[in-house]
Structures are given as C-alpha cells and as structure tokens.
C-alpha cells in the first residue's frame, strides 16, 4: 500500500466531511437524541457515499460523472424534498429520553441508509471529488487501479474518522439533556435541516 496516497485520501475524506451542513446537523441531533451508535451510523452512511463518489472520480468513470452532472437538477430536487421531510419529522420527533424506546439494529440501518441517500443526491460532491483528484493528478490513467483503490479506502476512512470524532464528542453532552432540552434540540435541528432543503429547492430556480 502506498502510504502517501492513502494519507492523501484520508485528508480528502476529512476535508469533504468536516464542513458543517445538513448531514452534520443530522448526525449531531441523532447523537444527542438516540446515542453515539445511531449518530456514528448516520456518519458512516455519508462516508460510504463519499467513498462511492471518490471511486467514480479515482477510477476515471467519466460516463458516470457526466450522467450525474446531467441529472443534478433531479438529484438536488430529490435531496431538497428529502431534507424538508426529515426536518418536519425531526421537529415532531418524541425525545428518546421521554419515550424510553431503545435504539436497535434497524434504527442504525435506517440512519445509515438515510444519510447515504442524502449524500448521493448532492451532485456537488462528485464535482468536488473530480476537481480534487484532477488537481492532485490522481485517477486511473495517472496512478493505476491499485493506487486508486488505496485512495478510495483513505477517503472512506478519513470521512468515517470525522464522523466518529463528532459522534463521540457530541455524545459527551447527552447526559446533560432533559426531555425538555432534547425537545428543543429536535425543533432547532428540524428547522435547520428543513432550511437546507428549502435552500436546495429555491436554488433550482436561479
């Protein structure tokens, strides 16, 4: 394994995941409401999608990239509607502390799937990866399949590392939450997530 290429992928994964956005807000809210396992599972969904887009960029799959860019309007519309739905659902959610319902495997799977779908519906992600990989001179033609695979692994682990740090860090504050405070967390998170969705839909008309 080329350590330098792996470290580049790790840094790329961290840099793509770290900026605060709807996925970050969703991960924070789920960590506070449902625990670190659900929060980290949500982050892993985003990390998986990052790895998929990273693979498309690293292996030079231009046909896939062009298809995604061509369908960016529909992808953004779908993502915006999904964010609005999640925002409303988050606002109305019953605090976990109050309900007493434990998180289970299905909850973790649903958390992973929702953030995976949300990240995949963001067409700017593939454009960002393509630009980064082109700028670094990476991809199938320049480095071969082996190096591209190592890079994608680094991207996934870098993104996953960020979500692990975030879920563990935020989880430290969970013990201080009462049902009333958690209800406000749900409401604030719901408004922010829905605002991202509305912004995505409004930008389609520009």
Secondary structure, DSSP 8 states (H G I E B T S, - for coil): --HHHHHHHHHHHHHHHHS-SHHHHHHHHHHHHH-HHHHHHHHHHHHHHHHHHHHHHHTT-HHHHHHHHHTHHHHHHHHHHHHHHHHHHHHH---HHHH-----HHHHHHHHHHHHHHHHT-HHHHHHHHHHHHHHT-SHHHHHHHHHHHHHHHHHHHHHHHHHHHHHHHHTTGGG--HHHHHHHHHHHHHHHHHHHHHHHHHTT-
